[in-house]
Each structure stands twice: as C-alpha cells, then as structure tokens.
Amino acid sequence: MIAHNFKHALFCAVVTMVVAYPILGLNLVARGTRVGLEGADTTTLVAIFVAAVVVFAFQLYRDTLMAALGKLPKLNPLAHREPMPQAKRVKMESWILTGIIVLALFWPFFVSRGSVDLATLVLIYVMLALGLNVVVGLAGLLDLGYVAFYAVGAYTFALLSQYMGISFWMALPLGALLAALFGLVLGFPVLRLRGDYLAIVTLGFGEIIRILLNNWTAVTGGPNGIGGIPEPTLFGMEFGRRVKEEGNTSFHETFGIAYSGEHKVIFLYLIALVLAVITALVIRRLMRMPVGRAWEALREDEIAARSLGLSRTAVKLSAFTIGAFFAGFAGTVFASKQGFISPESFVFLESAIILAIVVLGGMGSQLGVVLAAIAVTILPELAREFSDYRMLVFGAAMVLMMVWRPQGLMPMRRAHIELKRQE
Amino acid sequence: MQDLLYFSQQLINGLTIGSTYALIAIGYTMVYGIIGMINFAHGEIYMIGAYTALIAITGLATLGVAWLPLILLVALLCAIIVSSSMGWAVERVAYRPVRGRHRLIPLISAIGMSIFLQNYVHLAQGSRNIGFPALIDGSFRFGSSEGFQLSLSYMQITIFITTLICMIVLSLFISRSRIGRACRAVSQDLGMANLLGIDTNRIISATFIIGAALAAVAGLLLGMYYGSVDPLFGFIAGLKAFTAAVLGGIGSIPGAMLGGLILGVAESMTSGYLSGEYKDVVAFSLLILILLFKPTGLLGKPEVEKI
C-alpha cells in the first residue's frame, strides 16, 4: 500500500512541477518585435517546489489524513439541531431583513462618496443575482448569457435617451420589459433543450448580443459605446449644478441648500436600494405562489412534474422571462449610474461573476445571494493590492464550492419531511 | 475564373481553421461521450498548449538551436506533455469529486476551472498578446500575376498534414489498442464496463489526456498560423470547437472531425463574402440552430431518456 501510495504521490508531485514550472517559471517578454524568455525570481521557483512537496506529502499520507479529518468533531455545532419551525424562521428572517433595509436607508448620509458609489454597484449586483437566482437557483436552468439581458436594459435606456430623449423613469419599465421580451423570444425555442445544452446556447446568445453591439456602429456606437446618459430626476428636479433640460428645476435650488455632488450619488443609491428591495420582495412572493412551486418542482424532477400536469415550456419560460426582466432593471440603473456604456461591460466574465454570486450564496436562497453579492463586490475593493487575483480566486472558489458544498454557503431551507432509511 | 479562385481561397482557409477546430473538438466529444459533461476548461488547455509551445520555441532560440524540425518536435513534445498533465490534473481536482452529481454541478465546476486557468496564465505571462514567430514561411501561388492570386502557404499544408496524421493515429488507437477498446466500452456503458473489470477511472483519465494532447497540437499549429497568443485565446476557440463537436454529433469522433471542417468553411465563407466581424455570430447561430432542429448532430446517435 505504502509503495503504491509512494508511486502515486511521486507522480502527482511531478505533474505539479510540469503544470506549474513552464507557465510560472519561464516568462515571455516582448523585446521589440522579438520575444525573449526570462526565468522567474527565486521566490516563484521556491513556491513551485514547495507546492510540489506539499502535494507529494498529501498524496503519500492521504489515507491517514483523510481518516484523521473524518474523526474530527463536526465544526458546526448546530449541524444536528432541529431546524427552526417554519413560522419562527420566517419571522426572524423578515426582522433581520427589515433591520438591514432601515440601516441601508440611513447609512449613505454618514459615509464618503466613494463608498456610496460602491454600494450602488453592490445593489446592482444584488438585483442581477436575485434575478439569476430565479433562473438558476429556483428553476434549475443554467443561463450563461444572463449578461445579455443586462445589456439589453442598459442599451435600451442609452439609445432611447440618445435618440428620443426619454428620461430614466420612462426607460426603467421599458428597458425591463424589452429585456423580458428578449428572454421570452430566446427562451421559447431553447427551453426544450437539456440542461447543459441550454447553458451553451445561452452563452452563444450572450456573445451574439455583445458582438452585435460591438459591430453595429451606426446605432450603438460600436466599441466606443454611448455617453451622456442622463441621470434620474426626482419629480423633475435635476441633481446637476445647472439645469440641463427645459422645464426642470434643480434639486438644491428648490430646497434652498448648497449644491453638493453627493446628492446625486445618494439619490442614485436610494433608487438602487428601492429597486433591489422591490426585486427581492417580488421574487419572494413569486416563490410562494404556484408558479414558484412549479419552478422548484420542475427543477427537482422534470418527469414527475410533467406527469402531474405542469407545462414544461410555460413554467421554464416564466422563470426565464422574470429573470431577464430584473436584469433589464439592473441594466437601466447601471447605465444611469455610469453615464456611459460600452460592450466592454457586458462580457461573458460578467455572467460568470453573477453566476458565481448565486452559486456561492446558495442556489435558491435569497439572503445567501444578497450576502454573496455584497462579499463578491466589496472584498476585491478592500484588498486592492490583490485585485489581480480576484478572478483567479473566483474560479478556484467556484470549483471548491462545487466539490465541498454545492448547496452554497446559506442553502435554501424549507420545512420538509424526510423518509427515514431502514437500518 | 477569378470568382472560382477566390472561392477556392476561402475554402482552403476554412479547411485550415476547420481542421484545427476538429482537433480541439475531439477532446470535447470524447469526454462528453464517456462521462456526459461539457469540459468547459478544454479551451484553456489548448491555450496553455500554445503558450508552452511558444515558451519552448523561444527557449530553443535563446540556446541557439536553429534546425527547424528539431525546434518543432521539441515544441510539440513540450506542449503535449504540459497540456496532458494539465488535463489529467484538472480532471482529478475539479471533475472527479463531482462526478455523478446533478448535471449542472460538474458544468459550474468546469466554468470555475476555466476562469481559474485563464487567470493563472494571465497572471504569470501578462495579458498582452505575444507574437508567435512564423517558423514556416512561404507559399505556393496560383493564378495570373495581375488578378487575384490563390495562395496555399506551407503553414497551411503543415496544418493539413499534421491534422491528418493525428486523426489517423487516433482512429487506429481507438479501434485497435487495448485502451481504445476500453474507451469505447466505457462510453457505451460505464457501470457495465466497471463490472467487467475495466478500471474506469483510468480510462476517464486517459480520455482527458488524449483530448488535451490533441488540443496541444492544435495550440502549436494555430499559434503559428495566427502569429500571436494571449490568455483569452482559448475561450472563443473552445466555444467554436464545442460548436463543431455538437454540429457533428457530440460523442462521435468522426462527427467532431466533420463538424470542425464544416464550421471552419462556414466561418471563412462568411468572412470572405460578408464581413469578418460577423463570423463569430455565424458560428454561434449555427450552434443554436443545430441544437434546436437536430440536437443529435450530423453523425450522433439519438439519446433515449430512461425513466
């Protein structure tokens, strides 16, 4: 056994070296038109060697280590406790949520402009993640092109304001509805496909939308994007120093306070907050309605659900359309916050980030998804010097979550009865 | 005559690209055929193959080696070794622990792996694209000197010949060798093959290694053909190759070859007659249309869903 383990461990260590050394240890550098090669510094080389040794040791004592790990007492002392009664749990959750919302309402008045701006971005991601949560978490449809609907929302607002001078409040429902329409049109033919094919088709659709936005220069401005997107107004009051549009008044003059750039940022934050709360509440209600139950039923067992008379297409299509609708919502807010959009903001990586949020938070769980959105957006900002490693860590986290805790950090829990296995 | 020459040029370009798509597509199709998952990180393995080949070529140039066949051979071997190790490691780390769970779980794990590998190379080698030396120069030219000239470069010929050799070796390997036979058995019925004494874990590892090796060959060839590599280079190529695999019928090796060629030709015809910018749109639209109307692809077997 030891001899076999030793061979295997040695093999794993060699593979580690082979995989790591050429890419990490030898760096290509452009010298004028020619390409040169430079060895990495000693730290990297030592790190590669240490990694190989660690892999070797782990594989050699794998059985012993795993046995020892299995014997450790459970880290979570609450693992065996009875789940809270449904009524109590719901009550507690809604108290916590109300607390968070009240806190979020007053918080921006006491912090810096940068943090409020970041918080707006977090809320946009919360909206996106809640929307995707319906599609992936509840209905079990893996959508890798979710960012396309986000783009539709953002571009609807940008184009309508550019060509027709439509304001934010008009564009908000229009963008969301148009995104939902796109979802409906795409969903109708593709939802018959099996899970992984669906994932690839949505990915292809996302790329098609991005390429079209990039190349249809006459309308979308191509890679240069669209700028000068207006900010939202409060009952015709603008937040700029000067009024841009006829008939509008400015916020600071109406209330007789000094002009401050922060008003606009805080206003946008509050809009995003209200919209995020609306998104969460609407989806929360939908989850308890028959359509929400149908999503989950279809996710758990398609054949059983269909044999009980659920229409597969209608149920899936509703999830897909509602998900797209909220992405359109988020897109409009995003366009208004940035004031400028380009296809750069709607790449596949963005879809992957939103998916990572849903997966990390626990598919189907709203609170988990909200917390994950906050963590995923804020952590890279806090650790700026490590921002290069952000996506690397994301990728690794997605793999590790799938291996160890596919249900996510805060899985959705429902009161349920389990059949006891016969001993 | 001119039109014919132009058409033939597009055909040649399409077949060149298509044959490398076919090489990558085999990796997707074999893995799908055996464990029924989309190996999303396959495009990244191909990208790593291209990078390794470039590192090997640059290294040899620094050492002063100038004999072309030796350079190509060493670059090819290095790329194959590193990519295969990567393929093996990825399967061990990210796919084996989640095998047999719900369909979406291995797929999400694979997407995570793909993002991880992309950024791994990005951090180690920088995000800019790096020039790949054109080792094989020159071309045959046909047609009058004033009109359109059909050119068939030596590089394109190299790509055709290499791909052809790879395909023949692979077909022989799958149909004649012990491991090849085991591969076919496992793809027909994994559980039964296991009962009959085939070490299915080893066969699955072998599939990943074969796919990664072919992707590495494609990485070297396409790197030289395009003249540059960057960390995102694998993503689109991977998607295209996956499209090719679906087009031909996923799970079928001849299907992957055929699908690659068709996709390559369709793409180069689009860029030749319409616009180069929309060639990716054509590829993805083709994918969507096939999945809608003939999900089993051209040469695939229909999948019966058992309750």
Interface residues (C-beta under 8 A of the other chain):
Chain A: V15 T16 V18 V19 P22 I23 L24 L26 N27 L28 A30 T33 R34 V35 G36 L37 V136 G140 L142 L144 P189 V190 R192 L193 R194 G195 D196 Y197 A199 I200 V201 L203 G204 F205 E207 I208 I211 L212 N214 N215 I303 F348 L349 A352 L355 A356 V359 D388 Y389 M391 L392 F394 G395 A396 A397 M398 V399 M401 M402 V403 P406
Chain B: M37 I38 I48 Y51 T52 L54 I55 A56 T58 G59 T62 C78 I81 V82 S85 M86 W88 A89 V93 A94 P97 V98 R101 H102 R103 L104 I105 P106 L107 I108 S109 I111 G112 M113 S114 I115 F116 L117 Q118 N119 Y120 V121 L123 A124 Q125 G126 R128 I130 G131 P133 F235 L239 F242 T243 V246 S275 E277 Y278 D280 V281 F284 S285 L287 I288 L291 L292 P295 I307
